[in-house]
Amino acid sequence: MTDMTLDPGARRAILEACDQLRAEAEQVLMRLVRCPSTLGNEHSALSEMGRQYEALGLKPFAVPTDVAALEGHPGFSPPLIPYAGRDNIVAVHRPREAKGRSLVLQGHVDVVPEGAEDEWTTPPYEPAIRGGRMYGRGAGDMKAGIVSYLTAFRALRLAGLQPAAEVQMQSVIEEECTGNGALACMVAMPKADAVIIPEPGPGLPALYSAEVGVVWAWVTVTGRPAHVRDKQAGVNAVEAAMAIWRRFEDYEREMNDGSRIHPSFRGVNHPVNVNLGTFEGGEWNSSVPTRAKLGLRVGVMMGNTAANVRADIERIVEEARGDAAMKGAKVKLEFQGFMADPCVFDMQAPIVRMAATSYADLTGHELRHYPATGLTDGRFFQLYQGTPVACFGPDAQDIHGIDESVGMDSMHDITRTIAVTMAGWCGVEKA
């Protein structure tokens, strides 16, 4: 079964319904962007998703992220904060007669911090449309994709149809730091025949073909404080921490040597990124600083594993103890957040080919294959369940940056693509 078997009249009705719902979809996206759903503050966005599922005639329910139940799973990452009050929200459509193939529509509601708010043209949680793009934190990554799958399902209903197979809708937390929300939902829910995750591409619509893994590490250096007049009597924790960081810069260069790069990333410049994401240090300008803390994000290339990279990080920190700047300093290494393996997606999987064909038919353009130097929740389904994943989304720009935005035309194209792909994959019956 492909989307080509969809009755032309039904196809036309679905696409006309998508067009009718376009203005409403933009309003839904605005509602979601107004939710400042950073780590630990996801409640407003999760509540909004519950309301959206109810508006589709579905009954939302909570799926908790249970550390005790998940920590033995190979996809689990050590969490940063507790999970109480932050349950994932799921809804399930069940047909009258299951004739087609089942599908998961999944998206994360969490967003990264907004950064320097005064640098934004308009406030990050006050969505604004300029030049056909909606600006706001999370607009592109990935609330527009979530709105696309909601609108696609609503369009089938408006056309008098519904999927003739089970469709799970999953709103998850922590895609940006652990992925444990997606893991919890995958473990809790029945295995589906395919997954669509409408994550944004690299500034243009694209299909994820591969993605690196990621390890988060935290290095805390404790020195010996002194008055600046007796500077030589102290041990400067900031200088010691930066000596450790310089070793990670060397490691990054080593990991990007051509001999280490997987064929999936051929042609991608510098695919393994090591980032000094956070830094805390010092107490007073006229005191030798006591303590400094580095927050590191270390990429993992295919052919390597998160476990191996963790061991590399442990070795680098241990070797740094011999540096002159470290003399007399104490070092503590912790792993919290991502412990994620890299992933190659099956680009020949029927759901992937169907999505690509649908997009090309509807827009006249191809979805570019995208080997990502970041990661998505798609890895869980591919690596640990063997479920094919079509991971593609709208044209988002400046994600994680200032003035993040998403193209409204592009979001509409993705909505239409998901609607036609869902109808072809699941089959349809009268609503």
C-alpha positions as a LaTeX table, in Angstrom:
\begin{tabular}{lrrr}
\hline
Residue & $x$ (\AA) & $y$ (\AA) & $z$ (\AA) \\
\hline
Met1 & 0.00 & 0.00 & 0.00 \\
Thr2 & 1.33 & 3.46 & $-0.91$ \\
Asp3 & $-0.20$ & 6.90 & $-0.97$ \\
Met4 & $-0.78$ & 6.35 & $-4.70$ \\
Thr5 & $-3.63$ & 3.95 & $-3.77$ \\
Leu6 & $-5.45$ & 6.78 & $-1.98$ \\
Asp7 & $-8.66$ & 7.65 & $-3.80$ \\
Pro8 & $-8.04$ & 10.88 & $-5.79$ \\
Gly9 & $-11.21$ & 12.41 & $-4.38$ \\
Ala10 & $-10.13$ & 11.65 & $-0.82$ \\
Arg11 & $-6.66$ & 13.00 & $-1.51$ \\
Arg12 & $-8.10$ & 16.21 & $-2.91$ \\
Ala13 & $-10.45$ & 16.60 & 0.06 \\
Ile14 & $-7.60$ & 16.10 & 2.54 \\
Leu15 & $-5.41$ & 18.69 & 0.83 \\
Glu16 & $-8.29$ & 21.18 & 0.61 \\
Ala17 & $-8.87$ & 20.65 & 4.35 \\
Cys18 & $-5.18$ & 21.36 & 5.04 \\
Asp19 & $-5.56$ & 24.64 & 3.16 \\
Gln20 & $-8.70$ & 25.55 & 5.12 \\
Leu21 & $-6.90$ & 24.91 & 8.40 \\
Arg22 & $-3.79$ & 26.94 & 7.62 \\
Ala23 & $-4.75$ & 30.08 & 9.56 \\
Glu24 & $-5.91$ & 27.99 & 12.52 \\
Ala25 & $-2.59$ & 26.10 & 12.50 \\
Glu26 & $-0.67$ & 29.37 & 12.79 \\
Gln27 & $-2.77$ & 30.29 & 15.83 \\
Val28 & $-2.06$ & 26.91 & 17.45 \\
Leu29 & 1.66 & 27.42 & 16.86 \\
Met30 & 1.45 & 30.83 & 18.52 \\
Arg31 & $-0.22$ & 29.25 & 21.56 \\
Leu32 & 2.60 & 26.72 & 21.86 \\
Val33 & 5.39 & 29.26 & 21.36 \\
Arg34 & 3.92 & 31.34 & 24.19 \\
Cys35 & 4.68 & 28.40 & 26.51 \\
Pro36 & 8.22 & 28.97 & 27.91 \\
Ser37 & 8.85 & 25.22 & 28.05 \\
Thr38 & 12.51 & 25.11 & 29.06 \\
Leu39 & 13.84 & 22.23 & 31.16 \\
Gly40 & 11.62 & 21.80 & 34.23 \\
Asn41 & 9.04 & 24.29 & 32.91 \\
Glu42 & 7.30 & 22.09 & 30.32 \\
His43 & 3.93 & 21.99 & 32.12 \\
Ser44 & 2.26 & 24.77 & 30.11 \\
Ala45 & 3.18 & 23.18 & 26.79 \\
Leu46 & 2.17 & 19.70 & 27.94 \\
Ser47 & $-1.19$ & 21.06 & 29.12 \\
Glu48 & $-1.69$ & 22.77 & 25.78 \\
Met49 & $-0.95$ & 19.50 & 23.98 \\
Gly50 & $-3.56$ & 17.78 & 26.12 \\
Arg51 & $-6.10$ & 20.39 & 25.01 \\
Gln52 & $-5.08$ & 19.93 & 21.38 \\
Tyr53 & $-5.54$ & 16.16 & 21.58 \\
Glu54 & $-8.96$ & 16.63 & 23.16 \\
Ala55 & $-9.87$ & 18.99 & 20.29 \\
Leu56 & $-9.13$ & 16.08 & 17.93 \\
Gly57 & $-11.64$ & 13.94 & 19.83 \\
Leu58 & $-8.90$ & 11.92 & 21.52 \\
Lys59 & $-8.38$ & 11.21 & 25.21 \\
Pro60 & $-4.92$ & 12.34 & 26.40 \\
Phe61 & $-3.14$ & 10.47 & 29.16 \\
Ala62 & 0.14 & 10.83 & 31.02 \\
Val63 & 3.19 & 8.62 & 30.54 \\
Pro64 & 5.66 & 9.16 & 33.39 \\
Thr65 & 9.42 & 9.04 & 32.94 \\
Asp66 & 10.28 & 6.42 & 35.56 \\
Val67 & 14.02 & 6.36 & 36.22 \\
Ala68 & 13.89 & 3.06 & 38.10 \\
Ala69 & 12.16 & 1.38 & 35.16 \\
Leu70 & 14.36 & 2.92 & 32.47 \\
Glu71 & 17.89 & 3.16 & 33.88 \\
Gly72 & 18.83 & $-0.33$ & 32.74 \\
His73 & 17.86 & 0.45 & 29.13 \\
Pro74 & 20.80 & 1.07 & 26.75 \\
Gly75 & 19.14 & 4.27 & 25.53 \\
Phe76 & 18.81 & 5.82 & 29.00 \\
Ser77 & 20.71 & 9.00 & 29.89 \\
Pro78 & 21.39 & 10.16 & 33.47 \\
Pro79 & 18.86 & 12.95 & 34.17 \\
Leu80 & 19.59 & 16.51 & 35.19 \\
Ile81 & 16.50 & 17.10 & 37.36 \\
Pro82 & 13.65 & 14.99 & 38.85 \\
Tyr83 & 10.64 & 13.98 & 36.74 \\
Ala84 & 7.78 & 14.56 & 39.19 \\
Gly85 & 5.07 & 16.73 & 37.64 \\
Arg86 & 6.57 & 16.51 & 34.15 \\
Asp87 & 4.80 & 13.52 & 32.60 \\
Asn88 & 4.77 & 13.08 & 28.83 \\
Ile89 & 1.32 & 13.38 & 27.23 \\
Val90 & 0.06 & 10.76 & 24.77 \\
Ala91 & $-3.17$ & 10.21 & 22.84 \\
Val92 & $-4.19$ & 7.27 & 20.66 \\
His93 & $-6.57$ & 7.15 & 17.70 \\
Arg94 & $-8.12$ & 3.72 & 17.20 \\
Pro95 & $-10.07$ & 2.98 & 14.02 \\
Arg96 & $-13.36$ & 1.13 & 13.85 \\
Glu97 & $-11.61$ & $-1.58$ & 11.81 \\
Ala98 & $-7.81$ & $-1.72$ & 11.70 \\
Lys99 & $-6.96$ & $-2.34$ & 8.05 \\
Gly100 & $-3.82$ & $-0.29$ & 7.52 \\
Arg101 & $-0.43$ & 0.11 & 9.17 \\
Ser102 & $-0.01$ & 1.78 & 12.54 \\
Leu103 & 1.91 & 5.01 & 13.01 \\
Val104 & 3.53 & 7.13 & 15.74 \\
Leu105 & 3.48 & 10.91 & 15.38 \\
Gln106 & 5.98 & 12.23 & 17.90 \\
Gly107 & 7.42 & 15.58 & 18.90 \\
His108 & 9.19 & 17.23 & 21.81 \\
Val109 & 7.70 & 20.23 & 23.60 \\
Asp110 & 10.87 & 21.25 & 25.45 \\
Val111 & 12.95 & 24.16 & 24.21 \\
Val112 & 16.45 & 25.40 & 24.99 \\
Pro113 & 16.93 & 28.62 & 26.99 \\
Glu114 & 16.35 & 31.84 & 25.09 \\
Gly115 & 19.81 & 33.30 & 25.70 \\
Ala116 & 20.20 & 37.09 & 25.83 \\
Glu117 & 16.58 & 38.23 & 25.54 \\
Asp118 & 17.63 & 41.80 & 24.78 \\
Glu119 & 19.25 & 40.55 & 21.56 \\
Trp120 & 15.92 & 39.30 & 20.16 \\
Thr121 & 14.07 & 41.56 & 17.71 \\
Thr122 & 10.82 & 40.62 & 19.43 \\
Pro123 & 10.56 & 38.80 & 22.80 \\
Pro124 & 11.30 & 35.06 & 22.48 \\
Tyr125 & 7.96 & 33.92 & 23.91 \\
Glu126 & 5.84 & 36.51 & 22.11 \\
Pro127 & 5.50 & 34.95 & 18.64 \\
Ala128 & 5.60 & 37.36 & 15.73 \\
Ile129 & 5.21 & 36.81 & 11.98 \\
Arg130 & 7.52 & 38.83 & 9.75 \\
Gly131 & 8.15 & 38.18 & 6.09 \\
Gly132 & 6.25 & 34.90 & 6.11 \\
Arg133 & 8.19 & 33.51 & 9.10 \\
Met134 & 7.13 & 33.05 & 12.69 \\
Tyr135 & 9.75 & 34.10 & 15.22 \\
Gly136 & 9.99 & 32.76 & 18.76 \\
Arg137 & 11.89 & 30.24 & 20.88 \\
Gly138 & 10.77 & 26.76 & 19.86 \\
Ala139 & 8.85 & 27.95 & 16.81 \\
Gly140 & 11.12 & 25.87 & 14.59 \\
Asp141 & 12.54 & 23.38 & 17.09 \\
Met142 & 10.08 & 21.80 & 17.07 \\
Lys143 & 6.66 & 23.23 & 17.78 \\
Ala144 & 5.89 & 23.90 & 14.12 \\
Gly145 & 6.39 & 20.20 & 13.40 \\
Ile146 & 4.02 & 19.27 & 16.21 \\
Val147 & 1.40 & 21.64 & 14.81 \\
Ser148 & 1.90 & 20.06 & 11.38 \\
Tyr149 & 1.00 & 16.58 & 12.64 \\
Leu150 & $-1.95$ & 17.89 & 14.67 \\
Thr151 & $-3.26$ & 19.78 & 11.65 \\
Ala152 & $-2.71$ & 16.82 & 9.34 \\
Phe153 & $-4.88$ & 14.61 & 11.56 \\
Arg154 & $-7.48$ & 17.38 & 11.86 \\
Ala155 & $-7.53$ & 17.71 & 8.05 \\
Leu156 & $-8.46$ & 14.06 & 7.60 \\
Arg157 & $-11.37$ & 14.59 & 10.01 \\
Leu158 & $-12.46$ & 17.77 & 8.20 \\
Ala159 & $-12.47$ & 15.73 & 4.98 \\
Gly160 & $-14.82$ & 13.23 & 6.66 \\
Leu161 & $-12.09$ & 10.61 & 7.07 \\
Gln162 & $-9.81$ & 9.11 & 9.71 \\
Pro163 & $-6.86$ & 6.71 & 9.66 \\
Ala164 & $-7.80$ & 3.04 & 9.29 \\
Ala165 & $-5.05$ & 2.04 & 11.74 \\
Glu166 & $-3.87$ & 2.98 & 15.20 \\
Val167 & $-2.12$ & 6.35 & 15.38 \\
Gln168 & $-0.21$ & 7.25 & 18.52 \\
Met169 & 0.53 & 10.91 & 19.22 \\
Gln170 & 3.34 & 11.49 & 21.69 \\
Ser171 & 4.34 & 14.83 & 23.25 \\
Val172 & 7.63 & 14.27 & 25.04 \\
Ile173 & 10.08 & 16.13 & 27.24 \\
Glu174 & 13.88 & 16.33 & 27.34 \\
Glu175 & 14.74 & 15.79 & 23.68 \\
Glu176 & 17.18 & 18.63 & 24.22 \\
Cys177 & 19.12 & 17.02 & 27.08 \\
Thr178 & 18.44 & 13.28 & 27.57 \\
Gly179 & 15.70 & 11.91 & 25.33 \\
Asn180 & 14.32 & 10.04 & 28.33 \\
Gly181 & 10.79 & 11.28 & 27.64 \\
Ala182 & 10.79 & 9.65 & 24.21 \\
Leu183 & 12.34 & 6.50 & 25.67 \\
Ala184 & 9.61 & 6.32 & 28.32 \\
Cys185 & 6.86 & 6.59 & 25.70 \\
Met186 & 8.49 & 4.07 & 23.37 \\
Val187 & 8.78 & 1.53 & 26.20 \\
Ala188 & 5.24 & 2.17 & 27.49 \\
Met189 & 3.39 & 2.06 & 24.16 \\
Pro190 & 2.80 & $-0.78$ & 21.68 \\
Lys191 & 5.34 & $-1.03$ & 18.87 \\
Ala192 & 4.00 & 0.67 & 15.74 \\
Asp193 & 4.78 & $-0.06$ & 12.10 \\
Ala194 & 6.45 & 3.31 & 11.53 \\
Val195 & 7.26 & 6.67 & 13.12 \\
Ile196 & 7.12 & 10.23 & 11.81 \\
Ile197 & 9.02 & 12.90 & 13.77 \\
Pro198 & 8.70 & 16.35 & 12.14 \\
Glu199 & 12.01 & 17.77 & 13.37 \\
Pro200 & 13.37 & 20.80 & 11.49 \\
Gly201 & 16.12 & 20.36 & 8.95 \\
Pro202 & 19.27 & 22.45 & 8.36 \\
Gly203 & 17.50 & 25.68 & 7.39 \\
Leu204 & 15.57 & 23.90 & 4.64 \\
Pro205 & 13.19 & 20.93 & 4.48 \\
Ala206 & 15.20 & 17.71 & 4.81 \\
Leu207 & 15.05 & 14.04 & 5.77 \\
Tyr208 & 17.44 & 12.97 & 8.51 \\
Ser209 & 19.66 & 10.23 & 7.08 \\
Ala210 & 22.01 & 9.90 & 10.07 \\
Glu211 & 22.82 & 11.66 & 13.31 \\
Val212 & 25.76 & 11.77 & 15.68 \\
Gly213 & 25.57 & 10.65 & 19.27 \\
Val214 & 26.20 & 13.00 & 22.18 \\
Val215 & 27.71 & 12.75 & 25.67 \\
Trp216 & 27.29 & 15.49 & 28.26 \\
Ala217 & 29.96 & 15.83 & 30.93 \\
Trp218 & 30.57 & 18.23 & 33.81 \\
Val219 & 34.04 & 18.97 & 35.14 \\
Thr220 & 34.36 & 20.79 & 38.48 \\
Val221 & 37.79 & 22.13 & 39.48 \\
Thr222 & 38.50 & 23.27 & 43.03 \\
Gly223 & 41.61 & 25.38 & 43.56 \\
Arg224 & 43.00 & 27.21 & 46.56 \\
Pro225 & 41.75 & 30.77 & 47.14 \\
Ala226 & 44.04 & 33.64 & 48.09 \\
His227 & 44.04 & 37.41 & 48.04 \\
Val228 & 45.30 & 38.65 & 44.72 \\
Arg229 & 48.31 & 40.27 & 46.48 \\
Asp230 & 49.39 & 36.70 & 47.31 \\
Lys231 & 48.35 & 35.31 & 43.93 \\
Gln232 & 51.22 & 32.83 & 43.72 \\
Ala233 & 50.11 & 31.20 & 46.98 \\
Gly234 & 46.76 & 30.24 & 45.46 \\
Val235 & 45.65 & 27.71 & 42.85 \\
Asn236 & 43.47 & 29.39 & 40.20 \\
Ala237 & 40.50 & 27.12 & 39.50 \\
Val238 & 39.51 & 29.05 & 36.35 \\
Glu239 & 42.97 & 28.71 & 34.80 \\
Ala240 & 43.04 & 25.02 & 35.72 \\
Ala241 & 39.61 & 24.47 & 34.14 \\
Met242 & 40.69 & 26.17 & 30.93 \\
Ala243 & 43.75 & 23.93 & 30.78 \\
Ile244 & 41.36 & 20.96 & 30.75 \\
Trp245 & 39.24 & 22.60 & 28.04 \\
Arg246 & 42.27 & 23.02 & 25.78 \\
Arg247 & 42.72 & 19.25 & 25.84 \\
Phe248 & 39.15 & 18.83 & 24.59 \\
Glu249 & 39.89 & 21.21 & 21.71 \\
Asp250 & 42.73 & 18.87 & 20.75 \\
Tyr251 & 40.38 & 15.88 & 21.05 \\
Glu252 & 37.86 & 17.56 & 18.75 \\
Arg253 & 40.50 & 17.98 & 16.04 \\
Glu254 & 41.49 & 14.34 & 16.44 \\
Met255 & 37.88 & 13.11 & 16.14 \\
Asn256 & 37.36 & 15.05 & 12.89 \\
Asp257 & 40.28 & 13.37 & 11.14 \\
Gly258 & 38.98 & 12.02 & 7.84 \\
Ser259 & 39.89 & 8.44 & 8.71 \\
Arg260 & 37.40 & 8.52 & 11.59 \\
Ile261 & 34.40 & 9.91 & 9.67 \\
His262 & 31.62 & 7.46 & 8.77 \\
Pro263 & 30.56 & 7.33 & 5.09 \\
Ser264 & 27.15 & 8.75 & 6.10 \\
Phe265 & 28.93 & 12.05 & 6.80 \\
Arg266 & 31.09 & 12.27 & 3.70 \\
Gly267 & 31.19 & 15.85 & 2.53 \\
Val268 & 30.14 & 17.24 & 5.92 \\
Asn269 & 32.76 & 19.63 & 7.25 \\
His270 & 33.65 & 19.08 & 10.91 \\
Pro271 & 30.81 & 16.69 & 11.90 \\
Val272 & 32.07 & 15.92 & 15.43 \\
Asn273 & 31.62 & 18.98 & 17.59 \\
Val274 & 32.83 & 19.41 & 21.17 \\
Asn275 & 31.21 & 22.39 & 22.84 \\
Leu276 & 32.00 & 24.29 & 26.01 \\
Gly277 & 28.35 & 25.06 & 26.64 \\
Thr278 & 28.39 & 26.43 & 30.18 \\
Phe279 & 31.04 & 27.87 & 32.45 \\
Glu280 & 30.79 & 28.90 & 36.08 \\
Gly281 & 33.78 & 30.16 & 37.98 \\
Gly282 & 35.26 & 32.55 & 40.46 \\
Glu283 & 33.87 & 34.59 & 43.30 \\
Trp284 & 35.57 & 38.00 & 43.28 \\
Asn285 & 37.82 & 39.98 & 40.94 \\
Ser286 & 40.45 & 40.44 & 43.63 \\
Ser287 & 40.49 & 36.82 & 44.81 \\
Val288 & 42.13 & 33.79 & 43.27 \\
Pro289 & 39.05 & 31.74 & 42.30 \\
Thr290 & 38.19 & 28.70 & 44.38 \\
Arg291 & 36.01 & 26.80 & 41.95 \\
Ala292 & 35.18 & 26.53 & 38.26 \\
Lys293 & 32.77 & 24.22 & 36.43 \\
Leu294 & 32.75 & 23.29 & 32.74 \\
Gly295 & 29.65 & 21.93 & 30.98 \\
Leu296 & 30.73 & 19.94 & 27.93 \\
Arg297 & 28.86 & 18.46 & 24.97 \\
Val298 & 30.94 & 15.88 & 23.09 \\
Gly299 & 29.82 & 14.47 & 19.74 \\
Val300 & 29.98 & 10.73 & 18.91 \\
Met301 & 30.62 & 9.60 & 15.33 \\
Met302 & 29.16 & 6.41 & 13.85 \\
Gly303 & 31.56 & 3.55 & 14.46 \\
Asn304 & 32.11 & 4.92 & 17.94 \\
Thr305 & 29.83 & 4.63 & 20.97 \\
Ala306 & 28.74 & 6.86 & 23.83 \\
Ala307 & 30.42 & 4.42 & 26.23 \\
Asn308 & 33.74 & 4.74 & 24.40 \\
Val309 & 33.50 & 8.54 & 24.37 \\
Arg310 & 32.72 & 8.54 & 28.08 \\
Ala311 & 35.96 & 6.58 & 28.58 \\
Asp312 & 37.81 & 9.12 & 26.39 \\
Ile313 & 36.49 & 11.96 & 28.55 \\
Glu314 & 37.60 & 10.17 & 31.72 \\
Arg315 & 41.07 & 9.64 & 30.22 \\
Ile316 & 41.42 & 13.28 & 29.10 \\
Val317 & 40.47 & 14.62 & 32.52 \\
Glu318 & 42.81 & 12.19 & 34.25 \\
Glu319 & 45.72 & 13.13 & 31.96 \\
Ala320 & 45.07 & 16.83 & 32.61 \\
Arg321 & 45.91 & 16.34 & 36.28 \\
Gly322 & 49.57 & 16.44 & 35.26 \\
Asp323 & 49.36 & 19.96 & 33.78 \\
Ala324 & 51.22 & 22.71 & 35.59 \\
Ala325 & 48.00 & 24.71 & 35.98 \\
Met326 & 46.43 & 21.78 & 37.83 \\
Lys327 & 49.08 & 21.50 & 40.55 \\
Gly328 & 47.25 & 21.49 & 43.87 \\
Ala329 & 43.77 & 21.50 & 42.26 \\
Lys330 & 41.05 & 18.94 & 42.84 \\
Val331 & 38.93 & 17.68 & 39.95 \\
Lys332 & 35.49 & 16.04 & 39.91 \\
Leu333 & 33.99 & 14.56 & 36.73 \\
Glu334 & 30.25 & 13.83 & 36.43 \\
Phe335 & 27.99 & 12.57 & 33.63 \\
Gln336 & 24.47 & 13.97 & 33.53 \\
Gly337 & 22.38 & 14.50 & 30.44 \\
Phe338 & 22.97 & 12.88 & 27.07 \\
Met339 & 24.60 & 9.47 & 26.90 \\
Ala340 & 23.37 & 8.91 & 23.36 \\
Asp341 & 24.68 & 6.64 & 20.63 \\
Pro342 & 24.84 & 7.71 & 16.97 \\
Cys343 & 22.27 & 6.42 & 14.49 \\
Val344 & 21.91 & 5.76 & 10.76 \\
Phe345 & 18.32 & 5.80 & 9.49 \\
Asp346 & 16.98 & 3.40 & 6.86 \\
Met347 & 16.38 & 5.67 & 3.89 \\
Gln348 & 14.85 & 2.79 & 1.92 \\
Ala349 & 12.18 & 2.10 & 4.53 \\
Pro350 & 8.67 & 2.35 & 3.02 \\
Ile351 & 7.59 & 5.17 & 5.38 \\
Val352 & 10.66 & 7.21 & 4.44 \\
Arg353 & 10.17 & 6.68 & 0.72 \\
Met354 & 6.48 & 7.45 & 0.99 \\
Ala355 & 7.13 & 10.71 & 2.84 \\
Ala356 & 9.79 & 11.74 & 0.32 \\
Thr357 & 7.51 & 10.93 & $-2.63$ \\
Ser358 & 4.57 & 12.75 & $-1.09$ \\
Tyr359 & 6.63 & 15.86 & $-0.44$ \\
Ala360 & 8.03 & 15.91 & $-3.97$ \\
Asp361 & 4.59 & 15.40 & $-5.51$ \\
Leu362 & 3.07 & 18.19 & $-3.44$ \\
Thr363 & 5.83 & 20.79 & $-3.68$ \\
Gly364 & 7.84 & 20.01 & $-6.79$ \\
His365 & 10.99 & 19.89 & $-4.63$ \\
Glu366 & 12.99 & 17.09 & $-3.04$ \\
Leu367 & 13.55 & 16.55 & 0.67 \\
Arg368 & 17.33 & 16.72 & 0.96 \\
His369 & 19.04 & 13.87 & 2.85 \\
Tyr370 & 20.54 & 15.35 & 5.98 \\
Pro371 & 23.34 & 13.73 & 8.03 \\
Ala372 & 22.89 & 15.71 & 11.24 \\
Thr373 & 25.66 & 16.90 & 13.51 \\
Gly374 & 23.01 & 17.02 & 16.25 \\
Leu375 & 20.56 & 14.34 & 17.33 \\
Thr376 & 16.83 & 13.59 & 17.57 \\
Asp377 & 14.53 & 11.22 & 19.41 \\
Gly378 & 14.35 & 9.14 & 16.24 \\
Arg379 & 17.36 & 7.14 & 17.41 \\
Phe380 & 15.35 & 5.26 & 20.03 \\
Phe381 & 12.94 & 3.74 & 17.54 \\
Gln382 & 15.69 & 2.91 & 15.01 \\
Leu383 & 18.35 & 1.56 & 17.40 \\
Tyr384 & 16.33 & $-0.17$ & 20.10 \\
Gln385 & 13.06 & $-1.15$ & 18.43 \\
Gly386 & 13.92 & $-1.58$ & 14.76 \\
Thr387 & 11.00 & 0.66 & 13.80 \\
Pro388 & 11.57 & 2.75 & 10.66 \\
Val389 & 11.58 & 6.51 & 11.20 \\
Ala390 & 10.83 & 9.32 & 8.78 \\
Cys391 & 12.35 & 12.33 & 10.49 \\
Phe392 & 11.67 & 15.50 & 8.47 \\
Gly393 & 10.34 & 18.93 & 9.19 \\
Pro394 & 9.90 & 22.53 & 8.08 \\
Asp395 & 12.41 & 25.20 & 7.20 \\
Ala396 & 13.63 & 26.41 & 10.60 \\
Gln397 & 16.43 & 28.94 & 11.03 \\
Asp398 & 18.55 & 29.99 & 14.01 \\
Ile399 & 17.34 & 27.16 & 16.25 \\
His400 & 19.08 & 27.40 & 19.65 \\
Gly401 & 20.07 & 30.93 & 18.58 \\
Ile402 & 18.68 & 34.47 & 18.57 \\
Asp403 & 15.53 & 35.16 & 16.54 \\
Glu404 & 14.70 & 31.50 & 15.90 \\
Ser405 & 12.08 & 31.24 & 13.19 \\
Val406 & 10.12 & 28.89 & 10.94 \\
Gly407 & 8.69 & 29.45 & 7.47 \\
Met408 & 4.88 & 29.40 & 7.37 \\
Asp409 & 4.78 & 28.12 & 3.78 \\
Ser410 & 7.19 & 25.36 & 4.76 \\
Met411 & 5.11 & 24.37 & 7.79 \\
His412 & 2.09 & 24.12 & 5.51 \\
Asp413 & 4.03 & 21.92 & 3.07 \\
Ile414 & 4.98 & 19.59 & 5.93 \\
Thr415 & 1.37 & 19.49 & 7.14 \\
Arg416 & 0.16 & 18.46 & 3.69 \\
Thr417 & 2.95 & 15.88 & 3.39 \\
Ile418 & 2.14 & 14.29 & 6.75 \\
Ala419 & $-1.58$ & 14.25 & 5.96 \\
Val420 & $-1.16$ & 12.47 & 2.62 \\
Thr421 & 1.52 & 10.13 & 3.99 \\
Met422 & $-0.62$ & 9.20 & 7.01 \\
Ala423 & $-3.62$ & 8.53 & 4.80 \\
Gly424 & $-1.56$ & 6.37 & 2.45 \\
Trp425 & 0.26 & 4.53 & 5.21 \\
Cys426 & $-2.68$ & 3.87 & 7.51 \\
Gly427 & $-5.42$ & 3.77 & 4.94 \\
Val428 & $-8.61$ & 5.71 & 5.60 \\
Glu429 & $-12.16$ & 5.05 & 6.72 \\
Lys430 & $-15.13$ & 7.36 & 7.19 \\
Ala431 & $-14.83$ & 9.44 & 10.35 \\
\hline
\end{tabular}
